[in-house]
Amino acid sequence: MSYTDKAYLCAACNIHDEMQALINKFFVKHLDLTSEDAHMLHQKYYKEYGLAIEGLTRHHKIDPLAFNYEVDDALPLDNILKPDPKLRKLLENLDTTKVKPWLLTNAYVNHAKRVVKLLGIEDLFEGVTYCDYGTLPLVCKPSQDMYAKAEKEAGAPSTDQCYFVGMSPSTA
């Protein structure tokens, strides 16, 4: 593993840790829970639905956009993410006559745009499929509906020709 790879994984872990802290804070504040209970409920919702906000909207009528404001938008990404020339080069080398680079995220659209801008790769994707926090019920990974949504929005001719490549510090 190169220094750049380690730095990228370290940044991803920092973002993950920051996000976990903000989610925990949100649960404590809005559900009046102890930190321990907030953590347990967060993990339960993440395992059941793929997103903590899905459980919050289903069971507590929490506004997903309020969650986005206090969690994703509150992440200090400007202090963590920097342009990544190695990642940019990798993406630039894709033969876009054969593949269509497309983003798929469980985050809200502004978070996705913020991340790729900070990484300096926003111009290398043809579009983004995101979890629309403005529309309930939420559609997110790992639901097959989210993948179907991405395939449709990307204009994929068939699911046989789609490849999803991703990385999350919790599964790396």
C-alpha positions in Angstrom: 0.0 0.0 0.0 1.5 3.4 -1.0 1.6 6.5 1.1 -1.3 8.0 -1.0 -3.4 4.9 -0.4 -2.8 5.1 3.3 -3.5 8.8 3.4 -6.8 8.2 1.5 -7.8 5.5 4.0 -6.8 7.7 6.9 -9.0 10.5 5.5 -11.9 8.1 5.0 -11.5 6.9 8.6 -11.4 10.5 9.9 -14.6 11.3 8.0 -16.2 8.1 9.3 -15.3 8.9 12.9 -16.5 12.5 12.5 -19.8 11.3 11.0 -20.3 8.8 13.8 -19.8 11.5 16.4 -22.2 13.9 14.7 -24.9 11.1 14.2 -24.5 10.2 17.9 -24.9 13.8 18.9 -28.0 14.1 16.7 -29.6 11.0 18.3 -28.8 12.3 21.8 -30.2 15.8 21.0 -33.3 14.9 19.1 -34.3 11.7 20.8 -33.2 12.6 24.3 -31.1 9.5 24.7 -27.9 8.8 26.5 -24.8 8.5 24.3 -24.8 4.7 24.8 -28.4 4.3 23.9 -27.9 6.6 20.9 -25.0 4.5 19.7 -27.0 1.3 20.0 -30.1 2.7 18.2 -27.9 4.2 15.5 -26.3 0.7 14.9 -29.7 -0.9 14.9 -31.1 1.4 12.2 -27.9 1.2 10.2 -28.1 -2.6 10.1 -31.9 -2.7 9.5 -32.1 0.0 6.9 -28.6 0.9 5.6 -28.9 4.4 6.9 -29.5 5.8 10.3 -31.8 8.5 8.9 -34.1 5.9 7.5 -34.9 4.6 11.0 -35.2 8.2 12.3 -37.8 9.1 9.6 -39.7 5.8 10.0 -39.9 5.7 13.8 -39.4 9.3 15.0 -40.7 11.5 12.2 -37.3 13.3 11.9 -36.9 15.6 8.9 -34.1 14.1 6.8 -33.0 17.6 5.7 -32.5 18.6 9.3 -30.4 15.5 9.8 -28.4 16.4 6.7 -27.8 19.9 8.0 -26.6 18.7 11.4 -24.6 15.7 10.2 -23.4 15.6 6.6 -23.3 19.4 6.1 -21.6 19.8 9.4 -18.7 17.5 8.5 -15.4 19.5 8.4 -14.5 18.0 5.0 -12.5 21.1 4.0 -10.0 20.1 6.7 -9.9 16.4 5.7 -10.2 16.1 1.9 -7.8 17.5 -0.6 -7.5 17.1 -4.3 -6.2 13.6 -5.1 -4.1 13.5 -8.3 -3.8 9.7 -8.2 -7.5 9.2 -8.1 -8.0 11.9 -10.8 -5.5 10.1 -13.1 -7.2 6.8 -12.5 -10.6 8.3 -13.5 -9.2 10.2 -16.4 -7.8 6.9 -17.8 -11.3 5.4 -18.0 -12.4 4.8 -21.6 -15.6 6.8 -21.5 -16.6 5.3 -24.9 -17.0 2.1 -23.0 -17.9 3.1 -19.5 -20.0 5.9 -18.0 -18.6 7.1 -14.7 -21.5 7.7 -12.4 -21.7 8.4 -8.7 -24.0 6.5 -6.3 -24.3 7.5 -2.7 -26.6 7.2 0.3 -25.8 10.8 1.1 -27.9 13.8 0.0 -26.8 15.4 -3.3 -25.0 18.4 -1.8 -22.7 16.1 0.2 -21.8 14.1 -2.9 -21.0 17.2 -4.8 -19.0 18.7 -2.0 -16.9 15.5 -1.7 -16.0 15.2 -5.4 -15.3 18.9 -5.6 -12.8 18.8 -2.7 -11.2 15.7 -4.3 -10.9 17.6 -7.6 -12.8 15.1 -9.6 -16.2 16.6 -10.0 -15.9 17.0 -13.7 -15.1 13.3 -14.3 -18.6 12.0 -13.6 -21.6 12.1 -15.9 -24.1 12.2 -13.0 -25.0 11.2 -9.5 -27.7 9.1 -7.9 -28.2 10.0 -4.3 -30.6 9.3 -1.5 -33.2 12.1 -1.9 -33.8 13.3 1.6 -36.6 15.5 0.3 -38.8 12.5 -0.7 -40.2 9.9 1.7 -39.9 7.0 2.0 -36.1 7.2 1.6 -34.6 4.9 -1.0 -31.0 3.9 -0.1 -28.4 1.2 -0.4 -28.6 -1.7 0.2 -32.1 -1.7 -1.2 -32.4 -3.1 -4.7 -34.6 -0.1 -5.4 -31.6 2.2 -5.0 -29.5 0.2 -7.5 -32.5 0.2 -9.9 -32.8 4.0 -9.5 -29.1 4.4 -10.3 -29.3 2.2 -13.4 -32.3 4.1 -14.7 -30.8 7.5 -14.0 -27.5 6.5 -15.6 -29.4 5.2 -18.6 -27.9 1.8 -18.3 -29.1 -0.5 -21.1 -29.1 -3.5 -18.8 -28.1 -4.4 -15.3 -25.6 -7.0 -16.8 -23.5 -4.1 -17.9 -23.3 -2.2 -14.6 -20.5 -2.5 -12.1 -20.6 -0.9 -8.7 -17.3 0.0 -7.2 -17.2 1.4 -3.7 -15.3 1.7 -0.5 -16.5 2.5 3.0 -14.1 2.5 6.0 -16.6 0.3 7.8 -16.2 -2.4 5.2 -12.6 -1.8 3.9 
